[in-house]
Amino acid sequence: MVCGTANSANLGVTVHVEDDRVLGTVLLDTRHAGAPGFAHGGALAAIMDDLLGQVLIPLDRPGVTATMTVDFHAPALLGRTMDLEAWCERVDGRKLHMRGEIRDGETVVASGSALFIHVDVSHWETSGHALPPHWAGWGATADSKP
Ligand SMILES: CCCCCCCC(=O)SCCNC(=O)CCNC(=O)[C@H](O)C(C)(C)COP(=O)(O)OP(=O)(O)OC[C@H]1O[C@@H](n2cnc3c(N)ncnc32)[C@H](O)[C@@H]1OP(=O)(O)O
């Protein structure tokens, strides 16, 4: 729902990995309004969750959000391309401490911190839905297993 290109209702986030960081952009519009002209905080929280979750890829650790805090520092205006950045601050066994920012130019609009928990890919098999084939090797290089 945030960056999936197969979903026409996605939030239009694009991300890529540079070294161990996730960088990206998002351009919100009137579909994502809270107050007129301003992005809904829930949209920003969804973007933050997904952005921090993308760090699981360079970390090569499948994981899920256990808890997340989003601080809203400045209004996020619709119609502006905002920059996204996220990284892993610390790994403590299965606990993955992520941080990220959503910026409009030099202004940090929102910052986020989350605890992700490293899980085995089988975590998602309980839904009964098929997993993307490339998830099969996810976590193969992780030095500890859930
Ligand atoms: C590339 C993909 C991008 C996707 C981005 C989107 C990310 C998401 O939205 S994920 C969806 C939302 N999150 C979920 O559905 C998670 C639901 N929760 C769960 O499945 C489980 O509670 C889970 C896996 C997090 C933890 O369960 P479990 O594996 O049994 O571990 P558990 O033993 O309870 O906890 C492990 C450790 O984490 C700690 N912990 C767990 N939850 C929390 C929490 N909420 N706050 C603080 N600490 C926590 C525990 O205290 C424990 O610590 P310790 O080892 O020191 O005792």
Ligand as a Chemical Component Dictionary entry (heavy atoms), coordinates in Angstrom:
data_LIG
# 
_chem_comp.id                   LIG 
_chem_comp.type                 NON-POLYMER 
_chem_comp.pdbx_formal_charge   0 
_chem_comp.three_letter_code    LIG 
# 
loop_
_chem_comp_atom.comp_id 
_chem_comp_atom.atom_id 
_chem_comp_atom.alt_atom_id 
_chem_comp_atom.type_symbol 
_chem_comp_atom.charge 
_chem_comp_atom.model_Cartn_x 
_chem_comp_atom.model_Cartn_y 
_chem_comp_atom.model_Cartn_z 
_chem_comp_atom.pdbx_ordinal 
LIG C1  C1  C 0 10.406 -4.958  3.001  1  
LIG C2  C2  C 0 9.087  -5.021  3.743  2  
LIG C3  C3  C 0 8.666  -3.670  4.311  3  
LIG C4  C4  C 0 7.443  -3.831  5.132  4  
LIG C5  C5  C 0 7.269  -2.685  6.100  5  
LIG C6  C6  C 0 5.987  -2.844  6.891  6  
LIG C7  C7  C 0 6.308  -3.342  8.263  7  
LIG C8  C8  C 0 5.035  -3.747  8.962  8  
LIG O1  O1  O 0 4.086  -3.026  8.951  9  
LIG S1  S1  S 0 5.014  -5.252  9.770  10 
LIG C9  C9  C 0 3.274  -5.412  10.242 11 
LIG C10 C10 C 0 2.996  -4.905  11.618 12 
LIG N1  N1  N 0 3.641  -5.688  12.640 13 
LIG C11 C11 C 0 3.196  -6.938  12.950 14 
LIG O2  O2  O 0 2.284  -7.488  12.366 15 
LIG C12 C12 C 0 3.924  -7.622  14.067 16 
LIG C13 C13 C 0 2.922  -8.375  14.967 17 
LIG N2  N2  N 0 3.633  -8.906  16.138 18 
LIG C14 C14 C 0 4.230  -10.132 16.093 19 
LIG O3  O3  O 0 4.121  -10.863 15.114 20 
LIG C15 C15 C 0 5.024  -10.536 17.293 21 
LIG O4  O4  O 0 4.594  -9.818  18.422 22 
LIG C16 C16 C 0 6.559  -10.287 17.100 23 
LIG C17 C17 C 0 7.084  -11.156 15.935 24 
LIG C18 C18 C 0 6.863  -8.807  16.842 25 
LIG C19 C19 C 0 7.303  -10.665 18.386 26 
LIG O5  O5  O 0 6.889  -11.970 18.767 27 
LIG P1  P1  P 0 7.944  -13.116 19.121 28 
LIG O6  O6  O 0 8.654  -13.537 17.884 29 
LIG O7  O7  O 0 7.191  -14.165 19.861 30 
LIG O8  O8  O 0 9.027  -12.427 20.023 31 
LIG P2  P2  P 0 8.944  -11.969 21.564 32 
LIG O9  O9  O 0 9.669  -13.023 22.353 33 
LIG O10 O10 O 0 7.562  -11.600 21.969 34 
LIG O11 O11 O 0 9.795  -10.633 21.513 35 
LIG C20 C20 C 0 11.190 -10.666 21.194 36 
LIG C21 C21 C 0 11.827 -9.522  21.963 37 
LIG O12 O12 O 0 11.282 -8.295  21.469 38 
LIG C22 C22 C 0 10.674 -7.563  22.519 39 
LIG N3  N3  N 0 9.450  -6.946  22.022 40 
LIG C23 C23 C 0 8.464  -7.537  21.302 41 
LIG N4  N4  N 0 7.486  -6.634  21.046 42 
LIG C24 C24 C 0 7.863  -5.485  21.622 43 
LIG C25 C25 C 0 7.271  -4.196  21.714 44 
LIG N5  N5  N 0 6.093  -3.916  21.149 45 
LIG N6  N6  N 0 7.934  -3.234  22.387 46 
LIG C26 C26 C 0 9.141  -3.487  22.971 47 
LIG N7  N7  N 0 9.760  -4.690  22.912 48 
LIG C27 C27 C 0 9.116  -5.669  22.251 49 
LIG C28 C28 C 0 10.332 -8.607  23.588 50 
LIG O13 O13 O 0 10.250 -8.015  24.873 51 
LIG C29 C29 C 0 11.519 -9.559  23.469 52 
LIG O14 O14 O 0 12.623 -8.995  24.138 53 
LIG P3  P3  P 0 13.668 -9.946  24.967 54 
LIG O15 O15 O 0 14.279 -10.888 23.941 55 
LIG O16 O16 O 0 14.652 -8.977  25.524 56 
LIG O17 O17 O 0 12.850 -10.653 25.979 57 
# 
loop_
_chem_comp_bond.comp_id 
_chem_comp_bond.atom_id_1 
_chem_comp_bond.atom_id_2 
_chem_comp_bond.value_order 
_chem_comp_bond.pdbx_ordinal 
LIG C1  C2  SING 1  
LIG C2  C3  SING 2  
LIG C3  C4  SING 3  
LIG C4  C5  SING 4  
LIG C5  C6  SING 5  
LIG C6  C7  SING 6  
LIG C7  C8  SING 7  
LIG C8  O1  DOUB 8  
LIG C8  S1  SING 9  
LIG S1  C9  SING 10 
LIG C9  C10 SING 11 
LIG C10 N1  SING 12 
LIG N1  C11 SING 13 
LIG C11 O2  DOUB 14 
LIG C11 C12 SING 15 
LIG C12 C13 SING 16 
LIG C13 N2  SING 17 
LIG N2  C14 SING 18 
LIG C14 O3  DOUB 19 
LIG C14 C15 SING 20 
LIG C15 O4  SING 21 
LIG C15 C16 SING 22 
LIG C16 C17 SING 23 
LIG C16 C18 SING 24 
LIG C16 C19 SING 25 
LIG C19 O5  SING 26 
LIG O5  P1  SING 27 
LIG P1  O6  DOUB 28 
LIG P1  O7  SING 29 
LIG P1  O8  SING 30 
LIG O8  P2  SING 31 
LIG P2  O9  DOUB 32 
LIG P2  O10 SING 33 
LIG P2  O11 SING 34 
LIG O11 C20 SING 35 
LIG C20 C21 SING 36 
LIG C21 O12 SING 37 
LIG C21 C29 SING 38 
LIG O12 C22 SING 39 
LIG C22 N3  SING 40 
LIG C22 C28 SING 41 
LIG N3  C23 SING 42 
LIG N3  C27 SING 43 
LIG C23 N4  DOUB 44 
LIG N4  C24 SING 45 
LIG C24 C25 SING 46 
LIG C24 C27 DOUB 47 
LIG C25 N5  SING 48 
LIG C25 N6  DOUB 49 
LIG N6  C26 SING 50 
LIG C26 N7  DOUB 51 
LIG N7  C27 SING 52 
LIG C28 O13 SING 53 
LIG C28 C29 SING 54 
LIG C29 O14 SING 55 
LIG O14 P3  SING 56 
LIG P3  O15 DOUB 57 
LIG P3  O16 SING 58 
LIG P3  O17 SING 59 
# 
